[in-house]
Amino acid sequence: MRDPKNRKKVLFIGGSLNQTTQMHQVARELPDCEPAFTPYYVDGYLEACRRLGLIEFTVAGNKLRRRCEGYLRDQNLTVDPHGRAGGYDLVVMSSDLTVPANIRRRGRRGVVLIQEGILDPGGLPFEICRRVPFAPRWLAGTSTTGMSHAYERFCVASEGYRDLFIRNGIPAERIAVTGIPNFDDCRRYETNDFPHRGFVLVCSSDARETFKKDDRRAFVERCVAIAAGRLLIFKLHPNENAARATAEIAAWAPGALVYSSGCAEEMIARCDVLITQYSSTVFVGLALGKEVHSYFDLAELRRLMPIQNRSAAGNIAAVCREVLAAEAPAPGAGSPLRLAGGSRLKTLVVVQARMGSSRLPGKVMLPLAGAPLLTRMLERVWAARTPFELAVATTDVPADEPIRRLCRDLGMPCVNGDPFDLLDRHYQAALELGADVVVKIPSDCPLIDPGVIDRVLGFYLANRERYDYVSNLHPGTWPDGNDVEVVPVPVLAEAWREAERPWEREHTTPFLWERPERFRCGNVAWIDGDTDRDLSRSHRFTIDYREDYDFIAAVYAVLWRPERPVFGLDDILELLTARPELMQINARWAGVNWYRHHLDELQTVGAGDTRMMEETL
């Protein structure tokens, strides 16, 4: 155990409940540090204003301060108001609209800033603050986030926001694209017990409380028009005057429900339509594929979408460790950022996708339950519980622009590469995104069970000292279309350097599993209770042909529901037992795979591992 005397002291400055829970998540990822928390605080004339109740419209006001204190107390966290104890090795804050004197005196050394969410729109106050260094930034709201420059590193939500902050004058070398807690895994909100379904949700703002223009009556009437008779629910902003807002809604939207508390994100997961003003919750609606209305431009919001990496807190903790480390390079040195701290491996799931399929062109963008097939597959991969980051690897040809555009809309990293050298594509993705372990999943698996991903990846992580390569394919036992392969990057690099045969490059991993005398290969077979099962050549859940798409669409038509978008392998097998005629849709292709073209070259697979038949379209 680390000597408590040598533990680094870290001060986390909270604020709103969103900011405070973000700080708490980052602190959990720094178990080797000694954390303390404080509500957002100010000093000088602003502190005098706070005591007089004159800045209640800000995060430093007494109402939000009390909520922050309540959360810290309920979580039994160490509290050091205003950081008065001192002696901190690192300060982590989620707003720099004002920077207290005891933080300013650090001269940005040992300070990490985290973007809390969406930014207020710019305007004249923002332009004044950008041109007049000593103008009070808080007058322009969160549009001036980052402009204090009182920090070493600035952790931001996405590449889109990185570009925006650079345009605002933030030095690029200080910015780390980490994602932001509370907005890095919007799918997790889909599991909840909010009682209503299929409604129109309005997430209002505290625009009036923060002196923004807000014609509330016109806004409420617009919401009523959008609802068009459907159930209308209002979720009020935590900083809003709830009594006033509730009375107005009762008058202008009779019959609407009003919630002044509760989890807005869970409500969004249950709604059909989301209406927002200036709220960060718009990102949740976009990530979950809802119909969204906002005061902001939706195309710009999609470009700014926080990356859905489910690892923002860990990534930010890694930045904190860099700043804390004695050997860390001086700020501005531009050293590469490793987004995995300590001994934790950064696992990257790579879904390979392109439009140019010879047998079924454009298959990844075919419609499936109201979205592109690739979107539906990615939501299934995301449902796996083992921590990882997710990226799409497409090609550098213009025809694959729809895939790149989809990834931008989803906030998903997308790397480009050679159309036929998938080994290079996976390796370059690993280098570009700083991975330690690569998980290969092809995009023709839209029925993949997230539990299978957990089984295979979990087996590797538990036995990584024993294996150089783990899959569930050698030999195959799972229904075709549940392909998961795990390779540590140093091993992938060996294959990348040495593989020469075209099929070794095209199929990524054969160089490894064809050399069991050199690489230690593990396999996760399908065991149901005490019984070994093998449905790999009888049950075809992958997509290469039109009949495959028809089969997959038929399964989705029965099992997919907005409130339960991810169904499992057992659900599919139960459906096929009840309706065996569905299996006949693509039965002619069952057991057919690429092995049949190279049986004279492959050493570890044989004719029994594929079906020999003439391909006809």
Residue pairs with C-beta under 8 A, 6 or more apart in sequence:
2 32
4 34
7 32
7 33
7 34
8 32
8 33
8 34
8 89
8 90
8 324
9 33
9 34
9 36
9 87
9 88
9 89
9 90
10 27
10 30
10 33
10 34
10 35
10 36
10 88
10 89
10 90
10 91
10 92
10 320
11 35
11 36
11 37
11 38
11 80
11 83
11 88
11 90
11 91
11 92
12 23
12 24
12 26
12 27
12 35
12 36
12 37
12 38
12 92
12 93
13 23
13 37
13 38
13 39
13 40
13 41
13 83
13 91
13 92
13 93
13 94
13 95
14 20
14 23
14 37
14 38
14 39
14 40
14 68
14 71
14 72
14 94
15 39
15 40
15 59
15 60
15 64
15 68
15 94
15 95
15 116
16 59
16 64
16 67
16 68
16 116
16 238
16 239
17 64
17 67
17 68
17 71
17 238
18 116
18 117
18 182
18 280
19 40
19 59
19 68
19 94
19 95
19 116
20 37
20 39
20 68
20 71
20 72
21 71
21 181
21 182
22 94
22 114
22 116
22 180
22 181
22 182
22 313
23 37
23 92
23 94
23 114
24 37
24 71
24 75
24 77
25 181
25 182
25 312
25 313
26 92
26 114
26 181
26 313
26 316
26 317
26 320
27 33
27 35
27 37
27 77
28 313
29 313
29 314
29 316
29 317
29 341
30 317
30 320
30 321
32 342
33 90
33 320
33 324
35 77
35 78
36 78
36 79
36 80
36 83
36 85
36 88
37 72
37 77
37 78
37 79
37 80
38 79
38 80
38 81
38 82
38 83
39 64
39 65
39 68
39 69
39 72
39 81
40 59
40 60
40 64
40 65
40 68
40 95
41 47
41 60
41 81
41 82
41 100
42 50
42 55
42 60
42 98
42 100
43 82
43 100
43 101
44 101
46 55
46 60
46 98
49 55
50 60
50 61
50 62
53 61
53 62
55 61
56 62
56 63
56 209
57 206
57 209
57 210
57 211
57 239
58 64
58 138
58 210
59 95
60 98
61 239
63 239
64 238
64 239
67 238
69 79
72 79
73 79
82 100
82 102
83 91
83 100
83 102
83 103
86 102
88 110
89 110
89 324
90 110
90 111
90 112
90 320
90 323
90 324
91 103
91 106
91 110
91 111
91 112
92 111
92 112
92 114
92 316
92 320
93 103
93 111
93 112
93 113
93 114
93 151
94 113
94 114
94 115
94 116
95 116
95 142
95 145
96 113
96 137
96 145
96 146
96 147
96 148
96 150
96 151
97 137
97 138
97 141
97 142
97 144
97 145
97 148
98 136
98 137
98 138
99 148
99 150
103 111
103 150
104 150
106 150
108 149
108 150
108 151
108 152
108 331
109 152
110 152
110 323
110 324
111 150
111 151
111 152
112 151
112 152
112 153
112 154
112 155
112 316
112 319
112 320
112 323
113 145
113 146
113 150
113 151
113 153
113 154
113 155
114 154
114 155
114 180
114 316
115 145
115 146
115 154
115 155
115 156
115 157
115 161
115 180
116 142
116 145
116 180
116 280
117 142
117 157
117 180
117 182
117 183
117 280
117 283
118 142
118 278
118 279
118 280
118 282
118 283
118 296
118 304
119 141
119 142
119 143
119 145
119 164
120 140
120 141
120 142
120 143
120 212
120 278
121 143
121 278
121 295
121 296
122 140
122 143
123 140
123 143
125 139
125 140
125 141
125 143
126 140
126 143
126 144
128 135
128 139
128 140
129 135
129 136
129 137
129 139
129 140
129 144
129 147
130 144
130 147
130 168
130 169
137 144
137 147
137 148
138 144
141 210
141 212
144 168
145 165
146 154
146 165
146 168
146 170
147 168
147 169
147 170
149 170
149 171
151 174
152 174
152 323
152 331
153 174
153 175
153 176
153 319
153 322
153 323
153 331
154 165
154 170
154 174
154 175
154 176
155 176
155 178
155 180
155 315
155 316
155 319
156 162
156 165
156 175
156 176
156 177
156 178
156 180
157 177
157 179
157 180
157 183
157 304
157 305
157 306
157 307
158 177
158 179
158 304
158 305
158 306
158 307
158 411
159 177
159 307
160 303
160 304
160 305
161 177
161 304
161 306
162 172
162 175
162 177
164 304
165 175
166 172
166 175
171 332
173 331
173 332
173 333
173 334
174 331
174 332
176 315
176 319
176 337
177 307
178 312
178 315
178 316
178 318
178 319
178 339
179 306
179 307
179 308
179 309
179 311
179 312
179 315
180 306
180 312
181 312
181 313
181 316
182 265
183 280
183 283
183 284
183 287
183 306
183 312
184 306
184 307
184 308
184 309
184 310
184 311
184 312
184 313
185 308
185 309
185 310
185 382
186 265
186 283
186 284
186 287
186 288
186 308
187 287
187 288
187 308
187 379
187 382
187 383
189 263
189 265
189 266
189 268
189 269
189 284
189 288
190 269
190 288
190 563
190 565
192 263
192 266
192 269
192 270
194 262
194 263
194 266
194 267
194 269
194 270
196 231
196 233
196 257
196 270
197 270
197 563
198 230
198 231
198 271
198 272
199 230
199 231
199 232
199 233
199 270
199 271
199 272
199 273
200 223
200 226
200 227
200 230
200 231
200 232
200 233
200 271
200 272
200 273
200 275
201 233
201 234
201 235
201 267
201 268
201 271
201 273
201 274
201 275
202 223
202 232
202 233
202 234
202 235
202 275
202 276
203 235
203 237
203 264
203 268
203 274
203 275
203 276
203 277
203 279
203 281
203 282
204 219
204 234
204 235
204 236
204 237
204 240
204 245
204 277
204 279
205 212
205 214
205 237
205 240
205 276
205 277
205 278
205 279
206 237
206 238
206 239
206 240
207 213
207 214
207 277
207 278
208 214
208 216
208 240
208 241
209 239
209 240
209 241
210 239
212 278
214 277
216 245
216 248
217 248
217 252
219 277
220 248
220 249
220 252
220 253
221 252
221 253
222 275
223 232
223 234
223 253
223 275
224 232
224 252
224 253
224 256
226 273
226 275
226 293
227 273
230 272
230 273
231 257
232 253
232 255
232 256
232 257
233 256
233 257
233 258
233 259
233 267
233 271
234 245
234 249
234 253
234 256
234 257
234 258
234 259
235 259
235 262
235 264
235 267
236 242
236 245
236 246
236 258
236 259
236 260
237 279
240 260
242 260
245 258
246 258
246 260
249 256
249 258
250 256
250 258
259 267
264 279
264 281
264 284
265 281
265 284
268 274
268 281
268 284
268 285
268 288
268 290
269 284
269 288
270 563
271 285
271 290
272 290
272 291
273 290
273 291
273 292
273 293
274 281
274 282
274 284
274 285
274 290
274 291
274 292
274 293
275 292
275 293
275 294
276 282
276 285
276 292
276 293
276 294
276 295
277 294
277 295
278 295
278 296
282 292
282 294
282 296
282 301
283 301
283 305
283 306
285 292
286 292
286 298
286 301
286 302
286 305
286 409
287 305
287 306
287 308
287 410
287 411
289 370
289 371
289 375
292 298
294 301
302 408
302 409
302 411
303 408
305 408
305 409
305 410
305 411
306 312
306 411
307 411
307 412
307 413
308 382
308 390
308 410
308 411
308 412
309 315
309 389
309 390
310 382
310 387
310 388
310 389
311 339
311 387
311 388
311 389
314 339
314 340
314 341
314 344
314 387
315 339
317 341
318 337
318 338
318 339
318 340
318 341
319 337
321 341
321 342
322 328
322 337
322 338
329 335
336 434
337 434
338 346
338 434
339 346
339 434
340 346
340 434
340 436
345 436
345 437
345 461
345 464
346 389
346 434
346 435
346 436
346 437
347 386
347 387
347 388
347 389
347 435
347 436
347 437
347 439
347 457
347 461
348 388
348 389
348 390
348 391
348 429
348 430
348 433
348 435
348 437
348 438
348 439
349 381
349 388
349 389
349 390
349 391
349 439
349 441
349 453
350 391
350 392
350 393
350 425
350 426
350 429
350 430
350 438
350 439
350 440
350 441
351 374
351 377
351 378
351 381
351 390
351 391
351 392
351 393
351 441
351 442
351 443
352 392
352 393
352 394
352 422
352 425
352 426
352 440
352 441
352 442
352 443
352 508
353 364
353 374
353 392
353 393
353 394
353 400
353 403
353 443
354 364
354 394
354 395
354 397
354 399
354 400
354 403
354 419
355 361
355 362
355 364
355 365
355 399
355 400
355 402
355 403
356 395
356 397
356 399
356 400
356 419
357 363
357 544
359 544
359 545
359 615
359 617
360 543
360 544
360 545
360 546
360 548
360 549
363 373
363 444
363 543
363 544
363 549
364 372
364 373
364 374
364 377
364 403
364 443
364 444
365 372
365 373
365 374
365 402
365 403
365 406
366 372
366 373
366 549
367 373
368 375
368 376
368 446
368 552
368 553
368 556
369 376
369 556
369 557
369 560
369 565
372 406
373 446
373 543
373 549
373 552
374 392
374 403
374 406
374 443
375 406
375 410
376 446
376 556
376 560
376 565
377 443
377 445
377 446
377 448
378 390
378 392
378 410
378 412
379 565
379 566
380 446
380 447
380 448
380 449
380 450
380 566
381 390
381 441
381 448
381 450
381 453
382 390
382 450
383 450
383 566
384 450
384 451
384 453
384 454
384 457
385 450
385 454
386 453
386 454
386 457
386 458
386 461
388 439
388 457
389 413
389 433
389 435
390 412
390 413
391 412
391 413
391 414
391 415
391 429
391 433
392 403
392 407
392 412
392 413
392 414
392 415
392 443
393 414
393 415
393 416
393 417
393 422
393 425
393 426
393 429
394 400
394 403
394 404
394 407
394 414
394 415
394 416
394 417
395 416
395 417
395 418
395 419
395 425
396 416
396 417
396 418
396 419
397 419
400 416
403 414
404 414
404 416
406 412
407 413
407 414
408 414
413 433
415 425
415 428
415 429
415 432
415 433
417 424
417 425
417 428
417 429
418 424
418 425
420 502
420 505
420 506
421 505
421 506
422 505
422 506
422 507
422 508
423 492
423 495
423 496
423 499
423 504
423 505
423 506
423 508
423 509
423 511
424 496
424 505
426 438
426 440
426 492
426 508
427 489
427 492
427 493
427 496
429 435
429 438
430 438
430 489
430 492
435 489
436 488
436 489
437 460
437 464
437 486
437 487
437 488
437 489
438 486
438 487
438 488
438 489
438 492
439 453
439 457
439 484
439 485
439 486
440 483
440 484
440 485
440 486
440 487
440 508
440 509
441 448
441 453
441 483
441 484
441 485
442 483
442 542
444 481
444 542
444 543
444 544
445 481
445 482
445 483
445 541
445 542
445 543
446 481
446 543
446 552
447 479
447 481
447 482
447 541
447 552
447 555
447 572
448 481
448 482
448 483
448 484
448 541
449 482
449 568
449 569
450 566
450 568
451 568
451 569
452 472
452 478
452 482
452 484
452 569
453 484
455 472
455 524
456 470
456 471
456 472
456 484
456 485
456 486
456 524
457 484
457 486
459 470
459 522
459 524
460 467
460 470
460 486
460 522
463 470
463 522
464 488
466 520
466 522
467 520
467 521
467 522
468 487
468 488
468 491
468 512
468 519
468 520
468 521
469 485
469 486
469 487
469 491
469 509
469 512
469 513
469 519
469 520
469 521
469 522
470 485
470 486
470 521
470 522
470 523
470 524
471 483
471 484
471 485
471 486
471 509
471 513
471 521
471 522
471 523
471 524
472 478
472 482
472 483
472 484
472 523
472 524
472 525
472 526
473 483
473 485
473 523
474 513
474 521
474 523
474 604
474 605
475 523
475 525
475 536
475 609
476 534
476 536
476 537
476 609
477 525
477 526
477 532
477 533
477 534
477 535
477 536
478 526
478 535
478 536
478 569
479 535
479 536
479 539
479 540
479 541
479 569
479 572
480 536
480 537
480 539
480 540
480 541
480 542
480 590
480 591
480 593
481 540
481 541
481 542
481 543
482 541
482 569
483 542
484 524
485 508
485 509
487 495
487 509
487 512
491 512
491 519
495 504
495 508
495 509
495 511
495 512
498 511
499 505
499 510
499 511
501 601
503 510
503 594
503 597
503 598
503 601
504 510
504 511
504 514
507 594
510 602
512 519
512 521
513 519
513 521
513 604
514 602
514 603
514 604
516 604
525 532
526 532
526 533
526 534
526 535
527 533
536 591
537 590
537 591
537 610
537 611
538 590
538 591
539 573
539 576
539 583
539 590
540 548
540 551
540 586
540 587
540 589
540 590
540 591
540 592
541 551
541 552
541 572
542 548
543 549
543 552
544 589
544 592
545 586
545 589
545 617
546 617
547 585
547 586
547 588
547 589
548 586
548 589
550 585
550 586
551 582
551 583
551 585
551 586
554 582
554 585
555 572
555 575
555 582
558 575
558 579
559 567
559 571
559 572
559 575
560 567
575 582
576 582
576 583
588 613
590 611
591 610
591 611
592 610
592 611
592 613
592 615
593 609
593 610
593 611
594 610
595 602
595 605
595 609
595 610
596 610
596 611
596 612
599 605
599 606
599 607
599 610
